[in-house]
Amino acid sequence: MLAIDWAHTKKLIACGGDGTTAMTPDELLELPETDIVVEDSCPFKLLLRLLKAGKAVSTIPGQEVAGLRKERGLDKSDEVDAQLIYELAPKAQPLSLDSHEVKLKEIYYRFISYQKTRLILENQLRAFRQTFGGQADLGFTIATEAIAAQEHSYLERLKKFIPRPPQPLAKIKGLGDRLWAGLLVVAHPKRFPTLGAYLRFCGLKQGNRYNRHARMLYYLLAKEVVMQKDKEFYPLYQKMKADLGERNPEWKKGHLDKAARNRVATMIAKRVYNCQDDIPIVKGLWG
């Protein structure tokens, strides 16, 4: 059995009970060991690769790892966490390709993949028209429409799993199905014991680690809120932008806009976390 802690260097730290070793995901897949234990915050793409390679994957809540580390007064490091995951392995919950959680996440990430591909094609199509004028190449149009249809299909499948946002969140102009589904799949607030832990995970508060996808979702949400001029958050954005401009006259408009939107993203994340009691746990997801 191997306990794995993933690092931002794209290296994994493996512990088999007698020290730790750094390795790449490809090297892990080639090992004969079939039982793998990871934290529940491990990137889903890695989990899916392990499961499809026939590995028996189990997860430990990151809260338990952090609690044991604090109890023993240990400094946080990938090596320490890998050893703690190994100790906690008997409590790990198994995952399978047929589990509700894995299916839901796979649907979401396939949806994201089609969405990114559509956006790339649309940008290429726009560039083609600007360069050559007139009608775009028919193949470009057909490909974009086919990808968009797949994107819509996966979004509709997601909506069957995802509960509607509670009223304090539903009224936020800009929080659509795509962003809401992403927040529940990637950063459900009930996974986190404190607001600070949630904000750090979402990249909205200083910390050594954060989830890039969660941060992107909140930044996109703040952008939508500003573009659609939400009644509550847009005036706050304008006020924060003006206040920052007065305190930092040397900042350019783009800098002020980004800083104000970052603060809006943090305020929305706090609202989401404070509404967690009204956000149902999706069956099989995080609980």
Secondary structure, DSSP 8 states (H G I E B T S, - for coil): -EEEEE-TTS-EEEESSS-EEEE-HHHHHHSS--EEEEETTS-HHHHHHHHHTT-EEEEE-HHHHHHHHHHTT----HHHHHHHHHHHGGG-EE--TTSHHHHHHHHHHHHHHHHHHHHHHHHHHHHHHHHH-SS--HHHHHHHHHHHHHHHHHHHHHHHHS----HHHHTSTT--HHHHHHHHHH--GGG-SSHHHHHHHTTSS--S---HHHHHHHHHHHHHHHHTT-TTHHHHHHHHHHHHHHH-TTS-HHHHHHHHHHHHHHHHHHHHHHTGGGS---TTS--
